[in-house]
Amino acid sequence: MSSTVTSRRRQLGNEIRRARLAAGMTQQEVAALLNCGQGKINKIEAGAVSVKQSDLKQMLAAFGASKTEVDMMTELARASSQRGQWAGYRSAVPHWFRTFTDLEPAASEILSWHGERIPGPLQSEHYMLKQFSEARATDVTSLVRNRQERKQVFDLKRPPYYRFILGEAVFHRMPGGPNPSVALDQVQHLLDLEKAYARTFIHVLPFDTRLSFVPNDFTIMRFSDATRDFVFVEHAAGGVYIEDEGDFELFVDAWDRLRGAALERGETVEFLEKLAEDLRTRIQI
């Protein structure tokens, strides 16, 4: 697991919230102490913004924090105040997705469900290029470099356990329409990933699976440090980060139902190998 600026900021927010609650203070009381709005305190505790060392010192004094807590949170504040690197080609990452990509390498486990599209970390370069060209993207090079950079999560010294469930439809709905060449390249890429990375798990959910329904795409991120677990749900206008414990457990239940119905790892490899053979017969040479 790798620590990032975003993960440290979220850890600090969790520690501040815990210390505030232990002191019996409300966000409104802390806001009055710092002469700011309650919304700012909420953002600090959510890890959405950094906190000034002077403000942190005032809060910890009011909370009656111990020296150990003060030292720990002061160090987190120092580390989390560093700016992330979103210049150059990384500036192509939309703002609403930057928290996700920054926390991805810091997670201990990631559970990802996609019903009709190949998620970014699993995309082959051929698939990426076709997708971006069909979308008439203006800076294909930056977009591809960003996708390739995300794949570095698999090569970390201690990568997260990354578990994917893919609906069978992802292999039929290629960017721009049916394309056996792109589909074959993508299927072979998944087989290569399965062989190369022991902590990357791919499971296919076949069309004939007996389920009452399948949910929209979502990704669950879990952390072994003080960073709060969350669910990310992408939509046409951006993405939503869900941290409420009750809602989080609903997504975990949904994942468990999908995982119980999906093919096992070995069965998925057999499925992909058979699909690759079929795709080869459909490519005109």
MARPASE-439964 format. One record per residue (C-alpha): z, y, x; chain; residue in three letters. Coordinates in steps of 0.001 Angstrom, whole numbers, plus 500000, padded with zeros to 6 digits. Layout:
BEGIN
+--------+--------+--------+--------+--------+
!     zz !     yy !     xx ! chaine ! residu !
+--------+--------+--------+--------+--------+
!      Z !      Y !      X !      A !    ala !
...
+--------+--------+--------+--------+--------+
***
This chain:
BEGIN
+--------+--------+--------+--------+--------+
!     zz !     yy !     xx ! chaine ! residu !
+--------+--------+--------+--------+--------+
! 500000 ! 500000 ! 500000 !      A !    met !
! 499064 ! 503459 ! 501305 !      A !    ser !
! 500934 ! 506672 ! 500446 !      A !    ser !
! 498876 ! 509678 ! 499328 !      A !    thr !
! 499592 ! 513344 ! 498617 !      A !    val !
! 499343 ! 512670 ! 494896 !      A !    thr !
! 501632 ! 509637 ! 494976 !      A !    ser !
! 504274 ! 511553 ! 496962 !      A !    arg !
! 504102 ! 514464 ! 494511 !      A !    arg !
! 504572 ! 512093 ! 491588 !      A !    arg !
! 507466 ! 510360 ! 493361 !      A !    gln !
! 509132 ! 513731 ! 493875 !      A !    leu !
! 508642 ! 514623 ! 490218 !      A !    gly !
! 510306 ! 511368 ! 489167 !      A !    asn !
! 513257 ! 512002 ! 491497 !      A !    glu !
! 513695 ! 515557 ! 490191 !      A !    ile !
! 513634 ! 514289 ! 486588 !      A !    arg !
! 516192 ! 511586 ! 487425 !      A !    arg !
! 518510 ! 514080 ! 489168 !      A !    ala !
! 518193 ! 516567 ! 486304 !      A !    arg !
! 519064 ! 513956 ! 483691 !      A !    leu !
! 521991 ! 512718 ! 485801 !      A !    ala !
! 523270 ! 516307 ! 485876 !      A !    ala !
! 522937 ! 516593 ! 482090 !      A !    gly !
! 520530 ! 519534 ! 482258 !      A !    met !
! 517470 ! 520211 ! 480126 !      A !    thr !
! 514073 ! 521401 ! 481338 !      A !    gln !
! 514738 ! 524703 ! 479549 !      A !    gln !
! 517957 ! 525212 ! 481534 !      A !    glu !
! 516165 ! 524505 ! 484816 !      A !    val !
! 513382 ! 526910 ! 483819 !      A !    ala !
! 515960 ! 529616 ! 483192 !      A !    ala !
! 517478 ! 528916 ! 486610 !      A !    leu !
! 514090 ! 529396 ! 488303 !      A !    leu !
! 513034 ! 532231 ! 485988 !      A !    asn !
! 509897 ! 530411 ! 484873 !      A !    cys !
! 508546 ! 528672 ! 481802 !      A !    gly !
! 509607 ! 525195 ! 480658 !      A !    gln !
! 505991 ! 524109 ! 481028 !      A !    gly !
! 506167 ! 524571 ! 484784 !      A !    lys !
! 509213 ! 522288 ! 485043 !      A !    ile !
! 507419 ! 519681 ! 482967 !      A !    asn !
! 504419 ! 519834 ! 485318 !      A !    lys !
! 506668 ! 519518 ! 488382 !      A !    ile !
! 508369 ! 516431 ! 486957 !      A !    glu !
! 505002 ! 514938 ! 485997 !      A !    ala !
! 503733 ! 515448 ! 489541 !      A !    gly !
! 500925 ! 517679 ! 488281 !      A !    ala !
! 501869 ! 520561 ! 490598 !      A !    val !
! 503756 ! 520905 ! 493866 !      A !    ser !
! 507174 ! 522567 ! 494065 !      A !    val !
! 508252 ! 525321 ! 496438 !      A !    lys !
! 510996 ! 524419 ! 498900 !      A !    gln !
! 513056 ! 527397 ! 497671 !      A !    ser !
! 512791 ! 526243 ! 494037 !      A !    asp !
! 513665 ! 522673 ! 495007 !      A !    leu !
! 516737 ! 523884 ! 496910 !      A !    lys !
! 517967 ! 525784 ! 493837 !      A !    gln !
! 517417 ! 522815 ! 491545 !      A !    met !
! 519159 ! 520319 ! 493803 !      A !    leu !
! 522147 ! 522634 ! 494209 !      A !    ala !
! 522396 ! 522957 ! 490417 !      A !    ala !
! 522091 ! 519182 ! 490015 !      A !    phe !
! 524866 ! 518548 ! 492531 !      A !    gly !
! 522577 ! 516258 ! 494514 !      A !    ala !
! 523991 ! 514352 ! 497483 !      A !    ser !
! 522866 ! 515057 ! 501054 !      A !    lys !
! 520862 ! 511828 ! 501039 !      A !    thr !
! 519041 ! 512897 ! 497871 !      A !    glu !
! 518459 ! 516400 ! 499236 !      A !    val !
! 516996 ! 515077 ! 502495 !      A !    asp !
! 514776 ! 512557 ! 500703 !      A !    met !
! 513395 ! 515041 ! 498163 !      A !    met !
! 512961 ! 517792 ! 500739 !      A !    thr !
! 510807 ! 515451 ! 502829 !      A !    glu !
! 508784 ! 514427 ! 499764 !      A !    leu !
! 508226 ! 518096 ! 498916 !      A !    ala !
! 507048 ! 518823 ! 502451 !      A !    arg !
! 504635 ! 515896 ! 502454 !      A !    ala !
! 503343 ! 516516 ! 498934 !      A !    ser !
! 502561 ! 520176 ! 499631 !      A !    ser !
! 499667 ! 519166 ! 501886 !      A !    gln !
! 496315 ! 519811 ! 500288 !      A !    arg !
! 494036 ! 516899 ! 499500 !      A !    gly !
! 490592 ! 516762 ! 501100 !      A !    gln !
! 488195 ! 517603 ! 498263 !      A !    trp !
! 485622 ! 519473 ! 500316 !      A !    ala !
! 482106 ! 518375 ! 501292 !      A !    gly !
! 480742 ! 515341 ! 499514 !      A !    tyr !
! 484186 ! 514595 ! 498021 !      A !    arg !
! 483896 ! 517764 ! 495949 !      A !    ser !
! 481516 ! 515795 ! 493722 !      A !    ala !
! 484541 ! 513950 ! 492288 !      A !    val !
! 485392 ! 515602 ! 488940 !      A !    pro !
! 488849 ! 517213 ! 488793 !      A !    his !
! 490062 ! 514904 ! 486020 !      A !    trp !
! 489300 ! 511842 ! 488190 !      A !    phe !
! 490852 ! 513041 ! 491451 !      A !    arg !
! 494370 ! 511890 ! 490596 !      A !    thr !
! 492999 ! 508408 ! 489910 !      A !    phe !
! 491036 ! 508145 ! 493170 !      A !    thr !
! 493920 ! 509573 ! 495209 !      A !    asp !
! 496419 ! 507100 ! 493756 !      A !    leu !
! 494120 ! 504065 ! 493882 !      A !    glu !
! 494987 ! 503103 ! 497489 !      A !    pro !
! 498701 ! 503786 ! 496868 !      A !    ala !
! 499013 ! 501274 ! 494002 !      A !    ala !
! 500560 ! 497855 ! 494401 !      A !    ser !
! 498535 ! 496343 ! 491536 !      A !    glu !
! 495557 ! 497567 ! 489499 !      A !    ile !
! 494390 ! 495902 ! 486283 !      A !    leu !
! 490951 ! 497051 ! 485151 !      A !    ser !
! 489015 ! 496116 ! 481993 !      A !    trp !
! 485374 ! 497081 ! 481446 !      A !    his !
! 483359 ! 495828 ! 478511 !      A !    gly !
! 479842 ! 497103 ! 479101 !      A !    glu !
! 479576 ! 498636 ! 482570 !      A !    arg !
! 480331 ! 497730 ! 486159 !      A !    ile !
! 483288 ! 499828 ! 487412 !      A !    pro !
! 482762 ! 502033 ! 490472 !      A !    gly !
! 484538 ! 499915 ! 493131 !      A !    pro !
! 482452 ! 496862 ! 492206 !      A !    leu !
! 479028 ! 498517 ! 492045 !      A !    gln !
! 476330 ! 497480 ! 494490 !      A !    ser !
! 474389 ! 500290 ! 496143 !      A !    glu !
! 471239 ! 499337 ! 494206 !      A !    his !
! 473185 ! 499617 ! 490943 !      A !    tyr !
! 474626 ! 503007 ! 491985 !      A !    met !
! 471248 ! 504474 ! 492910 !      A !    leu !
! 469683 ! 503319 ! 489653 !      A !    lys !
! 472610 ! 504673 ! 487634 !      A !    gln !
! 472601 ! 508108 ! 489252 !      A !    phe !
! 468824 ! 508452 ! 489138 !      A !    ser !
! 468759 ! 507528 ! 485442 !      A !    glu !
! 471465 ! 510164 ! 484836 !      A !    ala !
! 469255 ! 512688 ! 486698 !      A !    arg !
! 472109 ! 513528 ! 489062 !      A !    ala !
! 471381 ! 516466 ! 491362 !      A !    thr !
! 473310 ! 515194 ! 494409 !      A !    asp !
! 472826 ! 511439 ! 494532 !      A !    val !
! 473812 ! 511231 ! 498215 !      A !    thr !
! 477281 ! 512725 ! 497630 !      A !    ser !
! 477859 ! 510549 ! 494571 !      A !    leu !
! 476922 ! 507364 ! 496437 !      A !    val !
! 479105 ! 508328 ! 499418 !      A !    arg !
! 482043 ! 508860 ! 497057 !      A !    asn !
! 481543 ! 505437 ! 495498 !      A !    arg !
! 481262 ! 503831 ! 498913 !      A !    gln !
! 484453 ! 505579 ! 500040 !      A !    glu !
! 486380 ! 504176 ! 497062 !      A !    arg !
! 485488 ! 500680 ! 498265 !      A !    lys !
! 487648 ! 501276 ! 501335 !      A !    gln !
! 490606 ! 500390 ! 499108 !      A !    val !
! 489646 ! 496726 ! 499617 !      A !    phe !
! 489850 ! 497085 ! 503411 !      A !    asp !
! 493340 ! 498583 ! 503627 !      A !    leu !
! 495872 ! 496741 ! 505786 !      A !    lys !
! 497831 ! 495993 ! 502613 !      A !    arg !
! 495427 ! 496623 ! 499732 !      A !    pro !
! 496578 ! 496581 ! 496122 !      A !    pro !
! 496053 ! 493452 ! 494083 !      A !    tyr !
! 492936 ! 494606 ! 492243 !      A !    tyr !
! 492223 ! 492515 ! 489151 !      A !    arg !
! 489052 ! 493093 ! 487130 !      A !    phe !
! 488008 ! 491696 ! 483767 !      A !    ile !
! 484323 ! 492262 ! 482998 !      A !    leu !
! 482744 ! 491674 ! 479614 !      A !    gly !
! 479594 ! 489542 ! 479790 !      A !    glu !
! 477667 ! 492535 ! 478433 !      A !    ala !
! 477980 ! 494347 ! 481794 !      A !    val !
! 475350 ! 491978 ! 483217 !      A !    phe !
! 472882 ! 492670 ! 480401 !      A !    his !
! 473264 ! 496456 ! 480089 !      A !    arg !
! 471800 ! 497650 ! 483376 !      A !    met !
! 471307 ! 501391 ! 484076 !      A !    pro !
! 467979 ! 502361 ! 482561 !      A !    gly !
! 467559 ! 499145 ! 480617 !      A !    gly !
! 466889 ! 495473 ! 481490 !      A !    pro !
! 466212 ! 495059 ! 485206 !      A !    asn !
! 466551 ! 491550 ! 486710 !      A !    pro !
! 466306 ! 492930 ! 490261 !      A !    ser !
! 469236 ! 495337 ! 489840 !      A !    val !
! 471237 ! 492723 ! 487934 !      A !    ala !
! 470691 ! 490081 ! 490645 !      A !    leu !
! 471715 ! 492496 ! 493395 !      A !    asp !
! 474869 ! 493357 ! 491435 !      A !    gln !
! 475780 ! 489729 ! 490706 !      A !    val !
! 475309 ! 488756 ! 494352 !      A !    gln !
! 477456 ! 491731 ! 495373 !      A !    his !
! 480294 ! 490481 ! 493148 !      A !    leu !
! 480041 ! 486998 ! 494670 !      A !    leu !
! 480258 ! 488528 ! 498150 !      A !    asp !
! 483337 ! 490559 ! 497162 !      A !    leu !
! 485035 ! 487443 ! 495813 !      A !    glu !
! 484543 ! 485677 ! 499125 !      A !    lys !
! 485526 ! 488604 ! 501329 !      A !    ala !
! 488735 ! 489873 ! 499703 !      A !    tyr !
! 491651 ! 487636 ! 498829 !      A !    ala !
! 493412 ! 490341 ! 496795 !      A !    arg !
! 490377 ! 491169 ! 494655 !      A !    thr !
! 490106 ! 489088 ! 491482 !      A !    phe !
! 487101 ! 489129 ! 489134 !      A !    ile !
! 487166 ! 487428 ! 485729 !      A !    his !
! 484312 ! 487371 ! 483217 !      A !    val !
! 485002 ! 487571 ! 479479 !      A !    leu !
! 482142 ! 485565 ! 477862 !      A !    pro !
! 480448 ! 486550 ! 474617 !      A !    phe !
! 481686 ! 483390 ! 472864 !      A !    asp !
! 485374 ! 484110 ! 473529 !      A !    thr !
! 487544 ! 483978 ! 470403 !      A !    arg !
! 489181 ! 487400 ! 470099 !      A !    leu !
! 489788 ! 489553 ! 467036 !      A !    ser !
! 488439 ! 492572 ! 468968 !      A !    phe !
! 488140 ! 493996 ! 472466 !      A !    val !
! 489632 ! 497405 ! 473338 !      A !    pro !
! 487942 ! 500350 ! 475013 !      A !    asn !
! 487835 ! 500330 ! 478803 !      A !    asp !
! 491143 ! 501061 ! 480545 !      A !    phe !
! 492844 ! 500689 ! 483920 !      A !    thr !
! 496549 ! 500003 ! 484546 !      A !    ile !
! 498077 ! 501166 ! 487837 !      A !    met !
! 501414 ! 499849 ! 489043 !      A !    arg !
! 503392 ! 501080 ! 492055 !      A !    phe !
! 506152 ! 499547 ! 494145 !      A !    ser !
! 507629 ! 502930 ! 495087 !      A !    asp !
! 508977 ! 505736 ! 492899 !      A !    ala !
! 505524 ! 506655 ! 491575 !      A !    thr !
! 505398 ! 506134 ! 487805 !      A !    arg !
! 503101 ! 503415 ! 486500 !      A !    asp !
! 500344 ! 504671 ! 484217 !      A !    phe !
! 497228 ! 503758 ! 482253 !      A !    val !
! 493967 ! 505619 ! 482739 !      A !    phe !
! 491483 ! 505804 ! 479863 !      A !    val !
! 488139 ! 507457 ! 480550 !      A !    glu !
! 486109 ! 509150 ! 477812 !      A !    his !
! 482948 ! 511242 ! 477499 !      A !    ala !
! 484765 ! 514514 ! 478256 !      A !    ala !
! 487044 ! 513302 ! 481057 !      A !    gly !
! 490042 ! 510998 ! 481222 !      A !    gly !
! 493602 ! 510574 ! 479930 !      A !    val !
! 496636 ! 509465 ! 481969 !      A !    tyr !
! 499173 ! 507632 ! 479799 !      A !    ile !
! 502736 ! 507217 ! 481122 !      A !    glu !
! 504795 ! 506734 ! 477948 !      A !    asp !
! 506600 ! 503402 ! 478369 !      A !    glu !
! 505879 ! 502197 ! 474835 !      A !    gly !
! 502177 ! 502993 ! 475061 !      A !    asp !
! 502034 ! 501519 ! 478572 !      A !    phe !
! 503359 ! 498187 ! 477304 !      A !    glu !
! 500736 ! 498138 ! 474527 !      A !    leu !
! 498020 ! 498292 ! 477180 !      A !    phe !
! 499753 ! 495569 ! 479205 !      A !    val !
! 499744 ! 493378 ! 476075 !      A !    asp !
! 496048 ! 494131 ! 475567 !      A !    ala !
! 495347 ! 493184 ! 479178 !      A !    trp !
! 497272 ! 489929 ! 478809 !      A !    asp !
! 495210 ! 488979 ! 475740 !      A !    arg !
! 491961 ! 489682 ! 477578 !      A !    leu !
! 493117 ! 487827 ! 480673 !      A !    arg !
! 494147 ! 484807 ! 478605 !      A !    gly !
! 490672 ! 484634 ! 477074 !      A !    ala !
! 488666 ! 485338 ! 480243 !      A !    ala !
! 487316 ! 482774 ! 482670 !      A !    leu !
! 489441 ! 481686 ! 485598 !      A !    glu !
! 488434 ! 482806 ! 489083 !      A !    arg !
! 486566 ! 479613 ! 489962 !      A !    gly !
! 484875 ! 479526 ! 486559 !      A !    glu !
! 483761 ! 483123 ! 487055 !      A !    thr !
! 482134 ! 482218 ! 490379 !      A !    val !
! 480268 ! 479371 ! 488659 !      A !    glu !
! 479206 ! 481745 ! 485870 !      A !    phe !
! 477889 ! 484300 ! 488372 !      A !    leu !
! 476066 ! 481688 ! 490465 !      A !    glu !
! 474329 ! 480320 ! 487373 !      A !    lys !
! 473442 ! 483844 ! 486248 !      A !    leu !
! 472009 ! 484607 ! 489701 !      A !    ala !
! 469772 ! 481521 ! 489505 !      A !    glu !
! 468500 ! 482604 ! 486073 !      A !    asp !
! 467826 ! 486152 ! 487267 !      A !    leu !
! 465815 ! 484903 ! 490246 !      A !    arg !
! 463452 ! 483049 ! 487917 !      A !    thr !
! 462871 ! 486268 ! 485965 !      A !    arg !
! 461914 ! 488419 ! 488959 !      A !    ile !
! 458157 ! 488707 ! 489338 !      A !    gln !
! 457029 ! 488434 ! 492957 !      A !    ile !
+--------+--------+--------+--------+--------+
***
